[in-house]
Amino acid sequence: MFKILSSARIAPKEYDFCVEAPRIAARARPGQFVVLRPDEFGERIPLTIADFDRDAGKIRLIFQVVGKTTARMASLKTGDSILDISGPLGTPSDIEDLGTVMMVGGGVGIAALYPIIRGLKEAGNRVITILGGRTADLVIMKDECARYSDELIITTDDGSIGTKGLVTDAMKSVVERGDKIDRCWAIGPTVMMKFCALAAGELCLPIWVSMNPLMLDGTGMCGCCRLSVDGEIKFGCVDGPEFDGSKVNWDEFMNRMKQYKEEEKISMDKYASEVGDLSWL
Amino acid sequence: MAVSKIKTPISEQAPEERVRNFKEVCLGYAIDEGRAEAARCLQCKDAPCVPGCPVGIDIPGFILAVREGDMPKAVEVMAKYTNLPAVCGRVCPQETQCEGVCRLGRGKDFEPVAIGKLERLVADWNYAQDKAQRIDIPKEKIGRVAVVGAGPAGLTVAGDLVKLGYDVVMYEALHAPGGVLMYGIPEFRLPKSIVEKEIAGITNLGVAFEPNAVIGRTISMKEIMEEFDACFLGVGAGAPHFQGIPGTALNGVYSASEYLTRINLMHAYEFPKYDTPTKKSKEVVVIGGGNVAMDAARSAKRLGAENVTIAYRRSLAELPARIEEYHHAVEEGINFNWLTNPTEYVNDGTGKLKGVTCIKMELGEPDASGRRRPVPVEGSEFFIGADTVIEAIGQGANKVLLSTFPELKLNKRGYIDADPKTGATSVHGVYAGGDIVTGAATVILAMGAGKDSAVAIDEYVRSKKK
């Protein structure tokens, strides 16, 4: 059992948990994730480790409600427990002094990007961070990201905060103004990462993306999370989650993410009928 | 009284009934039936069945006790050799082991003694009693041993070492112990309640169990080696192979590992009571001919598929599955396409599978495995409509632990290089056994390896402490 030390709703349908998990906190590195199962009847889902405190033995999990399991997670309060958490899983990010890095985050993907930003800053990089969202409320972790960034650019679809526009516009303007970028990372919704990878291609920049496929065990045992990278089958859970964004077969990946849409709806409808009102999410 | 030529019949769920549920197919012997079957045993001196068993159970010994109706004695005899009798009685390939060498079975028209079915009778009888057998565990501890992986090999090592007087911690990556017994072998062949009882029998001896511990990630091998006197690696083979033919990424294409893990470990057959789903398939093609292929096909049938076809690239004579499982599959209406290999999974235009293009094969010269190599027959392509395809073509070594432990010597195939008699690896105090050494094999071979390693670990720790 893993005790929830604090829980907060940080944006519509987005939650921020601090969980007691000393073993995971001791070994977590930027870019890694956990697989958790909330209760005996639950499914196993992957969530990025948004932060870790080795001394206090805590990890931070930030997630968006996308279905039954995350809705059920959102209903958990401080003092409640998560039955199983396995981790840290996946290959950690390649943290080294590369020069200047451009870090692009969107939606709940910002939570996955943050420890990488921090790691790269501490490794000596000049960090330019671009965070984007539909509207101001959905751009999370601005202050944390700013703390470890030499420059923070925010874009929103509606212009409610930062520049009105897309993260890819900001990527282009950074390059156009003459900054030499040594590597990019983009983490966010799949569509955003796909277009960031395309933009990076046009700008001739190397780009890493963090994939979030469906998973079961998270240890390379089942192949549920497979994707095509440079024409080869790769397992998101062990070969990833980070891949060279220019080599990911995006359309195939997005198709695989739709696999269980009908079942996800059945599960969510059943949950809604059991717990009633979910408008608070 | 003349000895019956055939095994005492055992009751099974009728095929038309069992394809609609996940309950166990074989219902087991009643005590009287078991005693009748036990009476067929010739009680050979120098019985060939004993060395035929990878864990060397005193088979005539426990069968004699059954014949005499002394079930506690039968339990006692068996417990000396195995920690998982209810599992082995169900899933061991007895026909190529103990029963394969049974002297009674050598007689013209005689079937061997139903050793496996008697083993499960004894184990099941034991679990049905209020109090399980008591085993005295030495209070003085000899040392501390880590067991990595709670599958058949790890459970055997843990059980044997705790009985010898070790503190044992058993680590498991998943949320439940059992390994392939929990995620791989279906309920209808090996009920999970039986596995849980059998494992509880081991953990109740004092083995500490740590779930959600991925060694190499959650805990490093360095930490394990610092904290323990010795360590056993039984992490299983793990990573599924894919044919890698066009269409492998389509929705509806599964590895058998994923398909069966969803159903068995995650209870997808009870969706939406359990949250993990699987697809309601109509037309299913399973690629492969091992027990895993049979399990996947029979599971698909139980989930309501109308047509389930197994495509195997060799013929019935080479089928690696247990013959009993093949017969069960046939009874349940599974179709077999022999000498057939897939060449492409075909897209329905929306990213879902609509069928499998296959090619006929013929058998050529024997290959490295000694079996005749299947070769495609040019121009023989044909199409099978399917919304689901399940590849059951084996696994390779899982690299999660191995990649973080470069000191450990691997063999050419990427598995751990371990002494076949002791499981000793290239690193002092680190032993290994089961699929991570041999590649995908059987539950009982993994248990046999675990048994040998437990003896070797005991010797190693004692000599180190001297």
Boltz contact constraints between the chains, C-beta under 6 A:
constraints:
  - contact:
      token1: [A, 23]
      token2: [B, 218]
      max_distance: 6.0
  - contact:
      token1: [A, 37]
      token2: [B, 175]
      max_distance: 6.0
  - contact:
      token1: [A, 41]
      token2: [B, 274]
      max_distance: 6.0
  - contact:
      token1: [A, 42]
      token2: [B, 275]
      max_distance: 6.0
  - contact:
      token1: [A, 43]
      token2: [B, 275]
      max_distance: 6.0
  - contact:
      token1: [A, 43]
      token2: [B, 276]
      max_distance: 6.0
  - contact:
      token1: [A, 69]
      token2: [B, 275]
      max_distance: 6.0
  - contact:
      token1: [A, 84]
      token2: [B, 175]
      max_distance: 6.0
  - contact:
      token1: [A, 84]
      token2: [B, 212]
      max_distance: 6.0
  - contact:
      token1: [A, 86]
      token2: [B, 212]
      max_distance: 6.0
  - contact:
      token1: [A, 88]
      token2: [B, 217]
      max_distance: 6.0
  - contact:
      token1: [A, 89]
      token2: [B, 217]
      max_distance: 6.0
  - contact:
      token1: [A, 216]
      token2: [B, 261]
      max_distance: 6.0
  - contact:
      token1: [A, 219]
      token2: [B, 173]
      max_distance: 6.0
  - contact:
      token1: [A, 219]
      token2: [B, 214]
      max_distance: 6.0
  - contact:
      token1: [A, 219]
      token2: [B, 400]
      max_distance: 6.0
  - contact:
      token1: [A, 220]
      token2: [B, 239]
      max_distance: 6.0
  - contact:
      token1: [A, 220]
      token2: [B, 398]
      max_distance: 6.0
  - contact:
      token1: [A, 220]
      token2: [B, 400]
      max_distance: 6.0
  - contact:
      token1: [A, 221]
      token2: [B, 238]
      max_distance: 6.0
  - contact:
      token1: [A, 221]
      token2: [B, 257]
      max_distance: 6.0
  - contact:
      token1: [A, 222]
      token2: [B, 257]
      max_distance: 6.0
  - contact:
      token1: [A, 222]
      token2: [B, 258]
      max_distance: 6.0
  - contact:
      token1: [A, 222]
      token2: [B, 261]
      max_distance: 6.0
  - contact:
      token1: [A, 223]
      token2: [B, 240]
      max_distance: 6.0
  - contact:
      token1: [A, 223]
      token2: [B, 255]
      max_distance: 6.0
  - contact:
      token1: [A, 223]
      token2: [B, 258]
      max_distance: 6.0
  - contact:
      token1: [A, 224]
      token2: [B, 258]
      max_distance: 6.0
  - contact:
      token1: [A, 228]
      token2: [B, 249]
      max_distance: 6.0
  - contact:
      token1: [A, 233]
      token2: [B, 242]
      max_distance: 6.0
  - contact:
      token1: [A, 238]
      token2: [B, 400]
      max_distance: 6.0
  - contact:
      token1: [A, 252]
      token2: [B, 249]
      max_distance: 6.0
  - contact:
      token1: [A, 255]
      token2: [B, 351]
      max_distance: 6.0
  - contact:
      token1: [A, 259]
      token2: [B, 251]
      max_distance: 6.0
  - contact:
      token1: [A, 260]
      token2: [B, 277]
      max_distance: 6.0
  - contact:
      token1: [A, 263]
      token2: [B, 277]
      max_distance: 6.0
  - contact:
      token1: [A, 266]
      token2: [B, 272]
      max_distance: 6.0
  - contact:
      token1: [A, 267]
      token2: [B, 272]
      max_distance: 6.0
  - contact:
      token1: [A, 267]
      token2: [B, 275]
      max_distance: 6.0
  - contact:
      token1: [A, 270]
      token2: [B, 272]
      max_distance: 6.0
